[in-house]
Amino acid sequence: MFRPLIQGWKRLPAPVSVLSVRSTSNGSNCRLTLANKVAVVTGSTNGIGFSIARRLAQDGAHVVISSRKQQNVDRAVATLKEEGLSVTGTVCHVGKAEDREQLVATALESCGGVDFLVCVAGVNPLVGSTLRSSEQIWDKILGVNVKAPALLLSQLLPHMENRGQGSVVLVSSIAAYIPFPKLGVYNVSKTALLGLTKTLAVELAPKNIRVNCLAPGVINTDFGRVVRTKGKKLRTSVFQPPLLSPYRVGQPEDCAGIVSFLCSPEASYITGENIAVAGWSPHL
């Protein structure tokens, strides 16, 4: 007879049927798979984070938006509210403890609980040699990209437990598999997120909280455009090889749908996975 190897393991709940629907632009109805759920998304005022926030809200969740600058938060919140979506926002530099506390407080004050955490916020203040990077650079990149998601989750965890189940998505990068030249510390931080995902998935499974990871390739964002224009050799030899046209650049929406799925009941039996959204598989 099969016996679970992880002490404290228990059965994850079966998918919950969600009957709420919304009308689409063509008048048809589509299920709101995340109705009555609350999502906290860091780094969510532009690029991949904003697209994820929009998709989660379109699928029925109330989304708490955050980033480092108030004007960016205000603009993102206003844009999504104009689309009829349920969002709130607050300034949050995830590397600052007081900002993380404010983000948690905002979510609880406006929604009373949290079901999903999506960690998109990240930094890369240096282009250069890994071994010539200063201790300050190491501390900043690892602090924001790796330590901050874990600390934020630790603050939200009791409130997610109160909901009975939850989903966490950490956003890494294809650089975790194929490192970008001269972005050594950044590459290391994104690789660390793969391990953090696996570790947290084991630790939180008994609490019915799933943890998965997204590894975007070169996406049409500010950071992605820098990689495409400054790394032509890298672009042609590594990031656009086998499966999709070399003229196909990833869009933020390519990531958003995957995150919504990972938060939904349809993914209730998926945890500890690292999913590349890069137009190809790093495992080939």
N, C-alpha and C positions, 0 to 999 in steps of 0.2 A: 504494500500500500504506500502511495506517495505521502510523504510527510514534509511540510514546509521547513526549509532550512533556516529561515530567519526567525529568530525568537521574537515572540510578540506579534507575529503575522496574523492577520485576520482577513476575512473575505471583504473585498471592496463591494460597496452597494451596487445593485443592478441599476442600469440606466433608468432615469426617471422620464416619463412621458411628459412633454411640454406641449400644451395645446394652443397657447397664445399665437396669434398671427398678426402680420402687418400687411398692408397693401403696398405693392410695388408700383413702379411708374406706369406699367401697362395695365394696372387694375387687378392683377391676379394677387392671390394671397400667398405668403410664405411664412413658415413657422419661425417664431421667435425662440430659438433654442436656448437663449440665455435670459429669458424673461425673469424678472424679480431677482436677478443676481447683481452683485457689485464687484467691479473690477478696479484695481489700482494699477496704473501704467506709468512708469517712470520714463523720463526723456520722451514725452509724448506730444510735443508741440510742433514737430515737423518730421519729415522723412518717414522711416519705418514705424517709429513710435506713434506718430499721428495717424497713420493709416491703420494701425492696430486698434487704436482708441476708437476711431470712426467705425470700424467693422464690428467691434464688440458692442458698441452702442446701437448700431443698425440691427444687430441680432438680439437686442432686447435688454442688454445690461445697462445699469447706470455706471458711468465711467468717471473716475477721479483722475484728471489730467495733471501733469506736473512737469516743470523744467526749471532751469536756474533763473530765468528772467521773467519778471511780472508781465511785461508787454507781450511776450510770446504766449504766456498762459492765457492772458486776456483775449488775444486774437484767436487762439485755437478754440477756446470755450465759446466765443461769440460765433465763430464759423459753424461749429457743430450744433449749437442751439438754433441757428438759423435754418438748419436742416431738420429741425424737429427732434433732435436727439437729446437724451438725458445725460448731462455731464455737469461736473463741477471741476474746479481747478485750484491749485495752490502752488506757490513757489517752493521748489525743493531741489537743493543741491545734495544729491544722495550721499556725498562724502562728509556731510555735516550732520552730527547727531541731532542737533536742534531742529534742522529741517526735516529729517526723517520723522521725528516726533510730531511735527506739525502736519506732515502728510497723513500720518496715522490718525491724528485727531480730526482732521478734515473729513476723512472717510467715515469715521465713526459718528461725527456730528451730523453729517448730511445723510447718511445711509443706515447707521446703526450696526453695521457689520461689514465683513469683506469675504468674498468668495474666491476671487482670483487676484493673483499678483503677477504682473508681467514686467520684467526688469530689462529695459532697453537702454537706459542711460549709460554712457561710457565716455572715456576720454582717451586721447592720444596726443600728448603735448610735445612729442619728440619724434623726429625722423633722423635716424642715425644708428650707430653701432650699439648692439646689446651690451657688450662688456664695457663700453665707455659711458653708459648711462649712469647718471648720478644716483645716489641713494634717494634723493628727493623725488626723482623721476620714477624710480621703482615704487616708492611709497604712494605717490599720487595715482599711478595707473592701477596698481594692484588694489589700492584702497577704494577707488571708485568702481572699478570694473568687477572686482571679485568680492572684497570684504563687504562693501555696502549692500549688495543684494542679500547676503546672508544675514546681516544685522537687521535690515528692514524686515525680512521674513520673520526673524525671531520676535520682532515687535508685533507683527500682524498675526502670528501663529495662534495665540489664544482666541482671537476673534474669528479666525477661520475654523478652528476646532469647534467653536460654539455653533457654527452653521452645519456641522455634521460631516462635511466633506469640502474639498477645495482643489484648486488647480494652480500650479505655479509654472510659469514659462520664463526661462532665462534666455537672453538673446546673446549668443556667442558670435562666431564668424567662421567662414570657410578658412580663414587664416589659422584656425586651430588645427587644421589638417595640412594645409599647404601654406607655409608662412609667407607673408609679404616681406620682400627685401627691405631692410632698413626700418622695419617696424617691430624690432625684436621683442621689446618689453610688452607691447600691445599683443603680439602673437602669443606670448606666454600667458598673458591674462586671459585671453580667449580660450586657450587650451585648458586653463585651470577651471573654467566654467563647465567644461565637459565632465570633469571629475566631480565638481561640486554637485552637478545634476545627479550623477549616479549615487553619490553619498546621501544626499537629501532624500532621494526617492526611496532608499532603503529605510532611512530613519523615520520618514513621515508616512510610509505605507500603513502602519498600524493606526494612524490617525485619519485614514481615508483622505489623505491629501496627496495628490499626484504631482510629480515634478518632472518636467521635460525641458528640452533645450532646442532652440532654433539656431542654425548656423547659416546665415545668409551669405550668398556669394557677392559678386559686384552688383550692387543695386543702384538704381538711378536716384541717388541722394547726393548731398554735398560731399560727403566722404567718398562715396563711390565714384563721383566725377573726378576727384583728385587722383584716385587710383588709376582710372582709365586714361587720363591725360598725361600722367607723369610716369606711368609704368607700362609703356607700350609693349616691351619685350615680355613682361609678365602677363599682360593681357592676352597676347596671341598664343603664348606657349602653355599657359596653365589654365586661365579662367574661361577660355572659350574653346575647349577642344572638341568633345566628342558628340554630344547628344543633341544640342540645339544649335541653331544657326549662329554664326559669329556676329550677326547683326542684331541678335536678340539680347537686350540688356534687361536684367531683372527690374521689376517695379516694386515699390513698397507694398502694393496690394497683393503681390505674390506671397508675401510673408503674412499678411493680415489674415487671410483665410485659414492658413494652417493654425495660427494661434487661436482663432475662434473655435476651430474644430477641437483643438487640444483642451479647451475650456469646457466643451460641450459634453452632454451625456453620451454622445456617440463615441467619445474617447475614454469612457469610464474604466476601460481595462488596459490603458496605455500609461506607463510611467517609466522613468529612467531612460527615455529615448533621446538621442541627439539626431535631429532631422536637418539635413542639408537642403537649403533652398537656393540652388546655385546653377541650375540648368544642366547639372551633371552630378555624378556620384563620386565623392572622394574615395570610395572604397573600391572603385574599378581598378 
